[in-house]
Each structure stands twice: as C-alpha cells, then as structure tokens.
C-alpha cells in the first residue's frame, strides 16, 4: 500500500479539483491510501482509504515562501510535508505556492545527503508524446557545474525508473551544439559531464530541438530551464488558440475541423501539460510533486499518479545510491 499526503487547499481552483482528483485516484488504485489536509467544511466524501486532517490555515500564492512555512505551521502544505518527514506518507502533492513547496521540501522533508541543490524535474512536451525528462525547471537559479552533474545523474535514474528507458541519452541545454558554446557555467559543466563518463552523453542541445526528441534527458540551470519550459507551454497554448479560431472562422473550416477532430486532439494531448501531471523535486528524502497552480482535475490526478509511480519504484532510495556514487 502506497500512502500519499495531499494539500487540498493549494492551487487556483482548489479545493474542488483536488477533491475530484482524489476521488478518481482512490477508485483507480486499490493499493493507494491518501492523507488529505484541508478544511473539513469543504470535504463531504468518505472512503476507508482516505484519512482527513482538518486545518483552516493555508499558504496563499502571495505568501513569502520561507516565512510562510515558519509562521503557518498548521497550513495544509506544511502538515502535508511533515507527513512525509515523519514517515506517515511516502510522497506528497500540492498545486500551491511553488516557492513555499520548495521550502517545505528543503526544510521539512529534508535534502538528501550529498545533494548540493535539489532540482525540479518535468516532462517537456515532444512530438512523439513521450516527453523529455527536463531538469532543473525552477528549483534553483544559482547552480554550479557540480550541481548540474548531480542533476544529470538524478535525471538519468529518473528516466530509467519512471520512464523505463534502458539507456537514456543525456544532453546539456545550451545556446549551440558545439563544445565551446555557452557561458562559463555551461562550458565547465560540459567538461565535467564528459569526465563523468555517462553511458550516453551526447553533448549540447539547443532549445529548438527539445520538441523534436533530441534526447531523453536534458540538464539545465533552474533559471534557463524554467524560462524554456514556460515558453514551450505558452507557445503551445497560443498555437492551439489560433488553430481553434481558424477552424471556427467559417462553415468550410468547421467541416474541415470535424474531419480532423481526432487528429487535432492527439496533437493537443501531446502538448498539454495536464497529461504530464506535475514536477518532481529530486534530491530530497521523500517524493515531493508540484502540480501546476492552474491544474484542472485531470492534471492533478496525473500528479497523484506520478507521485505514486515514484513511490512504487523506490526512486528516493535509488537516487541516494546514485548520489553516493557521484560523491565517491
């Protein structure tokens, strides 16, 4: 049985979408138990595998991250993180304040011994629909070359265990494919990645190649990774909005849209963040999953599913072993 702690109050459309996602997950996975933290006045569903913990305190999107987790000790997000720290749950999921969740992961769940900085790993959409394992996508903006090497090792393990890729190809996100490209951080990281002798390090990759499945795992510092991922998500949303407007502009276009409806839906699903769930904060002593703040029920459900898969595969134990190998 896998136990997952969930922040019911975090996110733009909480608690409604969280509750519906929890109902779906508990029905779909008979080996899942959920510890739910939130306002009992807004929860009227009972199940023998859902344990509810009441709190009317929550961290808002405007709260300062570190201060909020210290002052609001009974906030749903803080209680959720404590459940992982205390071993009551193996994983936790929230769509709330990103900075506060990062702080909760770092200061409550705790950083894995030997990890310089945790990294957010997300699935970058790609044309095959499989997605590229992409990290760091925003946990830290001041990483050093040795941190990026740790990201690479953790990303490789994640791709093997979660994505079942036997020999994942690894690349460094850069402004050009040549070895000499990039700033001092990227040049030094490139050399360290070569020296580490990864099984399948293919060198630098440009952002324009990510959607074309140029590699299985791509490593970046958090600042650039976050910018690239949000640009891709925004571009996809904009393109499909323009496509929808074009397809409904005339009777002729509407007829064409009906013919292509299934094909357009397939393409849309490949680029939809909701299909990928959330981002996992790697390098901690437990599984912490950040769902999008604007998650709908489907997106939050997939975030729960992602947390369960990470717990099922004992990803934390395997990360500890990998980091131990890096640090000798």
C-alpha positions as CSV (number, residue, x, y, z in Angstrom):
1,X,0.0,0.0,0.0
2,X,1.4,3.4,-1.0
3,X,0.5,6.4,1.2
4,X,0.4,9.9,-0.4
5,X,-0.2,13.1,1.5
6,X,-2.1,15.8,-0.4
7,X,-2.5,19.6,0.2
8,X,-6.3,20.1,-0.5
9,X,-6.1,23.9,-0.3
10,X,-3.3,24.7,-2.7
11,X,-3.9,25.9,-6.3
12,X,-6.0,28.3,-8.3
13,X,-9.1,26.1,-8.3
14,X,-8.7,24.3,-5.0
15,X,-10.2,22.5,-3.2
16,X,-12.7,21.5,-5.9
17,X,-10.4,20.0,-8.5
18,X,-8.2,18.4,-5.8
19,X,-11.2,16.6,-4.2
20,X,-12.4,15.3,-7.6
21,X,-8.9,14.1,-8.5
22,X,-8.5,12.3,-5.1
23,X,-11.9,10.5,-5.7
24,X,-10.7,9.3,-9.1
25,X,-7.3,8.2,-7.8
26,X,-8.6,6.3,-4.8
27,X,-11.0,4.4,-7.1
28,X,-8.4,3.7,-9.8
29,X,-5.7,2.5,-7.5
30,X,-6.7,-0.1,-4.9
31,X,-3.2,-0.1,-3.3
32,X,-3.4,3.7,-2.7
33,X,-4.0,5.4,0.7
34,X,-4.4,9.2,0.8
35,X,-3.8,11.6,3.8
36,X,-5.8,14.7,2.9
37,X,-5.1,18.1,4.6
38,X,-7.6,20.9,4.4
39,X,-10.9,22.5,5.6
40,X,-13.3,19.8,6.6
41,X,-16.2,22.1,5.8
42,X,-15.4,21.7,2.2
43,X,-15.0,18.0,2.1
44,X,-18.0,15.7,2.4
45,X,-16.6,12.5,0.8
46,X,-15.7,9.4,2.9
47,X,-13.6,6.4,2.0
48,X,-11.8,3.9,4.1
49,X,-8.5,4.6,2.3
50,X,-8.8,8.4,2.8
51,X,-7.7,9.9,6.2
52,X,-8.8,13.5,6.5
53,X,-6.9,16.0,8.7
54,X,-8.7,19.3,9.3
55,X,-7.0,22.7,9.1
56,X,-8.4,26.0,8.0
57,X,-4.9,27.5,7.7
58,X,-3.4,27.7,4.2
59,X,-0.4,29.2,2.3
60,X,-1.6,31.6,-0.4
61,X,0.1,32.3,-3.7
62,X,1.1,35.7,-2.4
63,X,2.8,34.5,0.8
64,X,6.6,34.8,1.1
65,X,7.8,31.2,0.9
66,X,10.2,30.7,3.8
67,X,8.4,33.0,6.2
68,X,5.1,31.4,5.5
69,X,6.2,27.8,6.3
70,X,7.7,29.0,9.6
71,X,4.7,31.1,10.7
72,X,1.9,29.0,9.3
73,X,2.8,25.7,11.0
74,X,-0.7,24.4,10.7
75,X,-1.1,25.2,7.0
76,X,-2.2,22.3,4.8
77,X,1.0,22.3,2.8
78,X,3.2,22.3,5.9
79,X,1.2,19.4,7.5
80,X,1.4,17.5,4.3
81,X,5.3,17.9,4.2
82,X,5.5,16.9,7.8
83,X,3.7,13.7,7.0
84,X,6.5,12.7,4.6
85,X,9.2,13.8,7.1
86,X,7.6,11.7,9.9
87,X,7.2,8.6,7.6
88,X,3.4,8.7,7.6
89,X,3.5,9.1,3.8
90,X,6.0,8.2,1.1
91,X,5.0,11.1,-1.2
92,X,3.2,14.4,-1.2
93,X,1.4,16.5,-3.8
94,X,0.4,20.2,-3.9
95,X,-0.6,22.8,-6.5
96,X,0.1,25.6,-4.2
97,X,2.7,28.3,-3.9
98,X,5.8,27.0,-5.7
99,X,8.4,28.7,-3.5
100,X,6.7,27.6,-0.3
101,X,6.6,24.0,-1.6
102,X,10.3,24.2,-2.5
103,X,11.0,25.5,1.0
104,X,8.8,22.8,2.6
105,X,10.7,20.2,0.7
106,X,14.1,21.5,1.6
107,X,13.5,22.5,5.2
108,X,10.8,20.0,6.3
109,X,11.2,16.8,4.2
110,X,14.9,17.5,4.1
111,X,17.7,17.4,1.5
112,X,19.3,14.1,0.6
113,X,22.8,13.7,2.0
114,X,25.3,14.6,-0.7
115,X,23.0,16.6,-2.8
116,X,24.1,20.2,-3.3
117,X,20.8,21.5,-4.5
118,X,17.5,19.8,-5.3
119,X,16.1,20.0,-8.8
120,X,12.6,20.2,-10.3
121,X,12.2,17.6,-13.0
122,X,9.4,17.9,-15.5
123,X,8.3,16.2,-18.8
124,X,9.0,18.6,-21.6
125,X,6.4,18.0,-24.4
126,X,7.7,16.4,-27.6
127,X,6.4,15.3,-31.0
128,X,6.3,11.6,-30.0
129,X,4.2,12.4,-27.0
130,X,6.7,10.7,-24.7
131,X,8.2,13.9,-23.4
132,X,11.8,14.7,-22.5
133,X,13.0,14.4,-18.9
134,X,13.9,18.1,-18.2
135,X,15.7,19.4,-15.1
136,X,16.2,21.8,-13.3
137,X,13.0,23.7,-14.3
138,X,13.0,26.2,-11.5
139,X,14.1,24.9,-8.1
140,X,17.4,26.9,-8.1
141,X,18.7,29.7,-10.2
142,X,22.3,29.8,-8.9
143,X,23.5,26.3,-9.6
144,X,27.2,25.5,-10.0
145,X,28.7,23.0,-12.5
146,X,28.9,20.2,-9.9
147,X,25.2,20.7,-9.2
148,X,24.3,20.2,-12.8
149,X,26.3,17.0,-12.8
150,X,24.2,15.7,-9.9
151,X,21.1,16.8,-11.8
152,X,22.3,14.7,-14.8
153,X,22.8,11.6,-12.6
154,X,19.4,12.0,-11.0
155,X,17.7,12.7,-14.3
156,X,19.3,9.5,-15.7
157,X,18.0,7.4,-12.8
158,X,14.6,9.1,-13.1
159,X,14.4,8.2,-16.9
160,X,15.3,4.6,-16.2
161,X,12.9,4.0,-13.3
162,X,9.9,6.2,-14.2
163,X,10.1,6.2,-18.0
164,X,11.6,2.7,-18.3
165,X,14.3,3.9,-20.8
166,X,17.1,1.4,-20.5
167,X,19.9,3.6,-21.8
168,X,18.7,7.3,-21.8
169,X,20.5,9.8,-23.9
170,X,21.7,12.8,-21.9
171,X,22.3,16.4,-23.2
172,X,23.2,19.8,-21.8
173,X,20.9,22.7,-22.7
174,X,23.0,25.4,-24.4
175,X,22.9,28.1,-27.0
176,X,24.7,25.9,-29.5
177,X,25.7,22.3,-30.1
178,X,29.5,22.9,-30.2
179,X,31.5,22.0,-27.2
180,X,32.9,25.6,-26.9
181,X,29.5,27.3,-26.8
182,X,27.9,28.9,-23.8
183,X,28.9,30.8,-20.7
184,X,31.4,29.7,-18.1
185,X,28.8,27.6,-16.2
186,X,27.9,25.6,-19.4
187,X,31.5,25.1,-20.6
188,X,32.6,23.8,-17.2
189,X,29.5,21.6,-16.9
190,X,30.2,20.2,-20.3
191,X,33.7,19.1,-19.3
192,X,32.5,17.6,-16.1
193,X,29.8,15.6,-17.8
194,X,32.4,14.2,-20.3
195,X,34.7,13.3,-17.4
196,X,31.9,11.5,-15.5
197,X,31.7,9.1,-18.5
198,X,27.9,8.9,-18.6
199,X,26.6,5.9,-20.6
200,X,25.1,8.1,-23.3
201,X,26.1,11.7,-23.0
202,X,25.5,13.3,-26.5
203,X,26.7,16.8,-25.8
204,X,24.9,20.1,-26.1
205,X,21.4,20.5,-27.4
206,X,19.5,23.7,-28.3
207,X,16.1,24.6,-27.0
208,X,14.6,24.4,-30.5
209,X,15.4,20.6,-30.6
210,X,13.7,19.6,-27.4
211,X,10.3,19.2,-29.0
212,X,11.9,17.0,-31.7
213,X,13.0,14.4,-29.1
214,X,16.7,15.3,-29.5
215,X,17.5,13.4,-26.3
216,X,15.8,11.6,-23.4
217,X,17.2,13.7,-20.6
218,X,18.2,17.4,-20.8
219,X,20.0,19.3,-18.0
220,X,19.9,23.0,-17.3
221,X,20.2,25.5,-14.5
222,X,16.9,26.4,-13.0
223,X,16.6,29.9,-14.4
224,X,17.0,28.9,-18.1
225,X,15.1,25.7,-17.6
226,X,12.1,27.5,-16.2
227,X,12.2,30.1,-19.0
228,X,12.4,27.4,-21.7
229,X,9.6,25.2,-20.3
230,X,7.2,28.1,-19.8
231,X,8.0,29.4,-23.3
232,X,7.1,26.0,-24.8
233,X,3.9,25.7,-22.8
234,X,2.9,29.2,-23.7
235,X,3.7,28.7,-27.4
236,X,1.6,25.5,-27.4
237,X,-1.3,27.2,-25.8
238,X,-1.1,30.2,-28.2
239,X,-0.9,27.9,-31.3
240,X,-3.9,25.9,-30.3
241,X,-5.9,29.0,-29.6
242,X,-5.1,30.4,-33.1
243,X,-5.9,27.0,-34.6
244,X,-9.3,26.9,-32.8
245,X,-10.1,30.4,-34.1
246,X,-9.1,29.4,-37.6
247,X,-11.2,26.2,-37.5
248,X,-14.3,28.0,-36.4
249,X,-13.9,31.1,-38.8
250,X,-16.3,29.7,-41.5
251,X,-18.6,26.9,-42.3
252,X,-16.0,25.3,-44.6
253,X,-13.4,25.4,-41.8
254,X,-15.8,23.9,-39.3
255,X,-16.4,21.0,-41.7
256,X,-12.7,20.5,-42.0
257,X,-12.3,20.7,-38.2
258,X,-14.9,17.9,-37.8
259,X,-12.8,15.7,-40.2
260,X,-9.6,16.4,-38.4
261,X,-11.0,16.4,-34.9
262,X,-9.4,13.2,-33.7
263,X,-6.0,14.1,-35.2
264,X,-6.1,17.5,-33.6
265,X,-7.0,16.0,-30.3
266,X,-4.0,13.7,-30.4
267,X,-1.6,16.6,-31.1
268,X,-3.2,18.7,-28.4
269,X,-2.7,15.9,-25.8
270,X,1.0,15.6,-26.7
271,X,1.5,19.3,-25.9
272,X,-0.9,19.5,-22.9
273,X,0.9,19.9,-19.5
274,X,-2.1,18.2,-17.8
275,X,-1.1,14.9,-19.4
276,X,2.3,15.1,-17.7
277,X,1.0,15.8,-14.2
278,X,3.5,17.9,-12.3
279,X,7.2,18.3,-11.5
280,X,9.0,16.1,-9.0
281,X,11.5,17.8,-6.7
282,X,14.5,15.4,-6.8
283,X,17.3,15.3,-4.2
284,X,15.0,15.1,-1.1
285,X,14.4,12.4,1.5
286,X,10.9,11.9,0.1
287,X,8.8,12.3,-3.0
288,X,7.5,15.9,-3.4
289,X,5.4,16.6,-6.5
290,X,4.5,20.2,-7.6
291,X,1.3,20.3,-9.7
292,X,0.6,23.4,-11.8
293,X,-1.1,26.1,-9.9
294,X,-3.7,26.2,-12.7
295,X,-4.2,22.5,-12.7
296,X,-7.6,21.1,-13.5
297,X,-8.9,17.7,-12.2
298,X,-7.1,15.7,-14.9
299,X,-3.7,17.5,-14.3
300,X,-3.9,17.0,-10.5
301,X,-4.9,13.4,-10.9
302,X,-1.9,12.8,-13.1
303,X,0.3,14.5,-10.5
304,X,-1.0,12.0,-7.9
305,X,-0.4,9.2,-10.4
306,X,3.2,10.5,-10.9
307,X,3.8,10.6,-7.1
308,X,2.5,7.0,-6.7
309,X,4.8,5.8,-9.5
310,X,7.8,7.5,-7.9
311,X,6.9,5.9,-4.6
312,X,6.3,2.4,-6.2
313,X,9.7,2.4,-7.9
314,X,11.5,3.5,-4.7
315,X,13.0,6.4,-6.6
316,X,14.3,8.1,-3.4
317,X,16.4,5.1,-2.4
318,X,17.8,4.8,-5.9
319,X,18.7,8.5,-6.0
320,X,20.5,8.1,-2.7
321,X,22.6,5.3,-4.2
322,X,23.3,7.4,-7.3
323,X,24.3,10.5,-5.4
324,X,26.6,8.3,-3.2
325,X,28.3,7.0,-6.3
326,X,28.9,10.6,-7.5
327,X,30.4,11.7,-4.2
328,X,32.7,8.7,-4.1
